[in-house]
Amino acid sequence: MSRQAAPPWYRHALDVPHGDATVNVDGADIHYLTWGEPGRPGLVFIHGGAAHAHWWTHVAAQFAGNYRIAAIDLSGHGDSDRRDQYSLAAWTDEVMAVADAADMAGHPIVIGHSMGGFVTLGTAARHPDRLAGAIVIDSPVVKADPEMDAGRRDNFRNPKVYPDAATAIARFRTVPEQDHYEPYVMADVAARSLRPCDGGVTWKFDPGIFLPDRAAADQLLPSITCRIALFRAQHGLVTADIGAYMYEQLGRVAPVVEIPLAGHHIMLDQPLLLVTALRTLLADWEHSVPFERD
């Protein structure tokens, strides 16, 4: 789909100036994107499994007028280096290293989707005094994250090689699949998911990312003390019951916000609803005092 066919708001978001940078974390170069002026309050966006920083471009850029923003490529994803082994602890260290390198004022708010929501929870649990808040988007943490389920790992274990980018983009799919996507977002995300290889092109992610040694997600929830909010998609993976469970485990102090009409990959099908929800929450956090656990 040509960019000219995309709506004006989307073209404008892609035109917002952004930077590309890397920071070395324990021997791996971690790539990230930036928007907004240095020295402003910070937002760090974390993608899901097998995704990359550009999944967030059309969302993150819309906050550039008020924040210093970074979107990370976790190791094994996007344009960051691969590691021999991956761990939740390493990914949380990468998040904090990017926040430090991106020249943000004060402590950042970390925003993660799906597997990135799990990394957000891990970052909040390990670095509570270094965050201003955490927002977790459609991450059903009462069981293994959807992209970590053994039944879905086979979707990623042996990435296919395609003769050219056009063929690969036409085959681009998400896991899990959903009923609706915005085609202009999908085309850009797919194009930025490819790297050259022998025989053509293949996807950038390392299949080994789906085998890290991690603690169960629900064990993290009771230990989180920083300000936190949960978003769930109406047609996503966090059901009302899962949202209620997470709310209880977080000490009944985290709002649970449903994004209407959205599937699990909210930024691909309902990006403007997601932007509105984020803006509303961030505006409230700027002028309110957080509840504390009992």
SVG drawing of the C-alpha trace seen along z (x, -y; Angstrom):
<svg xmlns="http://www.w3.org/2000/svg" viewBox="-15 -20 46 47">
<polyline fill="none" stroke="black" stroke-width="0.4" points="0.0,0.0 1.4,-3.4 2.0,-6.0 -0.2,-8.5 -3.1,-6.2 -2.6,-6.4 -4.7,-9.1 -3.1,-12.5 -2.6,-11.8 -0.4,-8.8 1.7,-10.6 2.2,-13.4 3.3,-11.0 5.9,-9.4 7.2,-12.9 8.0,-13.8 11.8,-13.9 13.4,-11.0 16.8,-9.8 18.5,-6.5 21.1,-5.5 22.7,-2.5 23.9,-1.9 26.1,1.0 24.7,3.2 26.8,6.1 28.5,6.5 25.5,6.1 24.7,3.0 21.0,2.1 19.3,0.0 16.6,-2.6 14.7,-5.4 14.1,-8.8 11.6,-11.6 11.1,-15.0 13.6,-17.4 16.2,-16.0 15.7,-17.0 11.9,-16.5 10.1,-13.9 10.6,-10.5 8.5,-7.7 10.1,-4.3 8.1,-2.1 8.8,1.7 7.6,3.9 6.3,7.5 8.0,10.7 9.5,10.9 8.5,7.2 10.7,4.1 10.8,0.4 9.1,-0.7 5.9,1.0 5.6,-2.1 6.6,-4.9 3.1,-6.1 2.1,-6.1 5.3,-7.3 5.8,-10.3 2.5,-11.8 3.9,-12.5 7.0,-14.3 5.6,-17.7 5.6,-17.1 8.0,-14.2 11.4,-12.8 10.6,-9.4 12.6,-6.3 11.4,-3.0 13.8,-0.1 14.8,2.9 15.4,5.5 18.4,7.7 17.5,10.4 15.0,8.0 15.1,5.4 18.5,3.8 19.9,4.7 22.6,7.4 21.7,11.0 22.9,12.8 23.8,16.4 21.1,16.4 18.3,14.1 16.8,13.3 14.3,11.0 16.9,9.4 19.0,8.6 16.1,7.1 15.2,4.9 18.8,3.7 18.6,2.8 15.4,0.8 17.0,-1.2 20.2,-1.7 18.2,-3.2 16.3,-5.5 19.6,-6.7 21.2,-7.2 18.2,-9.0 18.6,-12.1 15.3,-12.2 14.4,-14.5 13.8,-12.5 12.5,-9.0 10.8,-7.6 7.4,-6.0 7.8,-2.6 5.1,-1.3 5.1,2.3 2.9,4.4 2.4,8.2 5.9,9.7 7.0,6.1 4.4,5.8 6.2,8.6 9.5,6.8 7.7,3.7 6.6,5.6 10.1,7.0 11.6,3.5 9.1,2.2 9.9,5.1 13.7,4.7 14.0,0.9 11.0,-0.5 12.9,-3.6 14.0,-4.5 10.5,-4.6 7.8,-7.3 5.3,-4.6 4.6,-1.6 1.9,-0.8 1.2,2.8 -0.8,3.4 -2.7,6.6 -0.2,8.9 -2.1,11.9 0.4,12.6 -1.6,15.2 -0.1,17.7 2.9,17.7 2.9,14.7 1.1,15.5 4.2,15.2 6.0,17.6 3.4,20.4 5.0,23.6 2.3,24.1 3.2,20.8 7.0,21.0 6.9,23.1 5.6,20.0 9.0,18.4 11.5,21.2 12.6,21.3 12.1,18.0 11.5,18.4 13.6,16.9 11.8,15.0 13.2,14.0 12.4,10.3 10.9,7.8 7.5,7.6 7.0,11.3 7.9,11.2 5.6,8.2 2.7,10.0 3.2,13.0 3.6,10.9 1.4,12.1 1.1,11.5 0.9,14.0 -1.8,14.3 -3.7,13.2 -6.7,10.9 -9.7,9.8 -8.6,6.3 -5.5,4.4 -4.8,0.9 -3.1,1.9 -0.9,-1.2 0.5,-0.4 1.0,3.3 2.9,2.4 5.4,0.2 5.9,2.5 6.5,5.5 9.0,3.6 11.0,2.7 11.0,6.3 13.3,7.6 17.0,8.1 19.0,9.4 20.3,13.0 21.5,15.7 18.8,16.3 16.9,13.0 15.4,11.6 14.2,12.9 12.8,11.6 15.1,9.7 14.3,11.5 16.4,14.2 14.3,17.4 16.2,17.9 14.3,15.0 11.5,17.4 13.5,19.5 14.7,17.3 14.9,18.5 12.2,16.4 10.3,16.4 6.5,16.9 4.9,13.5 2.4,13.6 5.2,13.9 6.2,10.3 2.9,8.6 2.9,8.6 6.4,7.1 5.7,4.0 5.5,0.8 5.7,-1.9 2.7,-3.5 1.2,-1.1 -1.7,-0.8 -3.1,2.0 -4.6,1.7 -6.6,4.6 -7.9,5.0 -11.7,5.7 -10.9,8.6 -7.4,9.3 -5.8,11.8 -6.4,10.1 -10.0,11.1 -12.0,9.4 -11.2,12.2 -7.5,11.9 -7.6,8.1 -9.4,8.6 -6.7,11.1 -3.9,8.7 -5.7,5.9 -5.9,8.0 -2.2,9.1 -1.1,5.5 -2.8,4.5 -6.0,3.0 -4.2,-0.2 -3.7,0.2 -6.5,-1.0 -7.6,1.5 -8.6,-0.2 -10.3,1.6 -9.6,0.3 -12.8,0.8 -12.8,2.6 -9.1,3.5 -7.5,6.8 -4.3,7.9 -2.0,5.9 -3.7,2.6 -1.2,0.3 -1.9,2.2 -5.7,1.9 -6.8,-0.9 -3.8,-3.2 -5.7,-6.4 -7.8,-4.8 -4.5,-3.7 -3.0,-7.2 -6.1,-8.7 -6.0,-6.2 -2.3,-6.9 -2.8,-10.7 -5.7,-10.5 -3.7,-8.4 -0.6,-10.5 -2.5,-13.7 -4.1,-12.2 -0.8,-11.0 0.7,-14.5 -2.0,-16.0 -2.8,-13.2 -1.3,-11.3 -1.0,-7.6 -2.8,-5.2 -0.6,-3.1 -0.9,0.6 -2.3,1.5"/>
</svg>
